[in-house]
């Protein structure tokens, strides 16, 4: 997988933690009450992170937004199969992520 497409260092580090299944490191990039929206629907961020990290992951990166905050690519989930998805990271004034939007990409 071509990680050189990830231009935002904070997003790249969080992405690496996700891909390697390191939930403690992943969570360290987010504020304690981070929000998660899955296809626009609110979900519990911590439950999602602890239940899916290490099981679900990107299999390729197709594109990254100009500011580096959004990753779109192919994704694998044992429960849902293979599909195209996106992760969009939102940063607060402290520099940590306060929101993550995920969902199926077109």
Residue pairs with C-beta under 8 A, 6 or more apart in sequence:
1 58
1 59
1 60
1 61
2 61
3 12
3 15
3 16
3 61
5 61
5 63
5 64
6 12
6 15
6 61
6 64
6 68
6 71
7 64
7 68
8 67
8 68
8 69
8 89
10 29
10 89
10 91
10 95
10 97
11 68
11 69
11 71
11 89
12 68
13 29
14 26
14 29
14 89
14 97
15 58
15 71
15 87
17 23
17 25
17 26
17 28
17 29
18 26
18 53
18 57
18 58
19 57
19 58
21 53
21 54
21 55
21 57
22 53
23 49
23 50
23 53
23 54
26 49
26 53
27 46
27 49
29 96
29 97
30 45
30 96
30 97
30 98
30 100
31 92
31 94
31 96
31 97
31 98
34 45
34 46
34 97
34 98
34 99
34 100
35 42
35 45
35 98
35 99
35 100
36 42
36 43
36 44
36 45
36 48
36 99
36 100
36 101
36 102
37 43
37 99
37 100
37 101
37 102
37 103
38 48
38 102
38 103
39 102
39 103
39 104
40 103
45 100
52 77
55 77
55 78
56 75
56 76
56 77
56 78
57 75
57 76
58 71
58 73
58 74
58 75
58 76
58 85
59 73
59 74
59 75
59 76
59 82
60 73
60 74
61 71
61 72
61 73
62 72
62 73
62 74
62 84
63 71
63 72
63 73
64 70
64 71
64 72
65 88
69 88
69 89
69 90
69 91
70 86
70 87
70 88
70 89
71 86
71 87
71 88
72 84
72 85
72 86
72 105
73 84
73 85
74 82
74 83
74 84
74 85
75 82
75 83
75 84
75 85
76 82
77 83
83 104
84 104
84 105
84 106
85 102
85 103
85 104
85 105
86 101
86 102
86 103
86 104
86 105
87 100
87 101
87 102
88 100
88 101
88 102
89 97
89 99
89 100
90 97
90 98
90 99
90 100
90 101
91 97
91 98
92 98
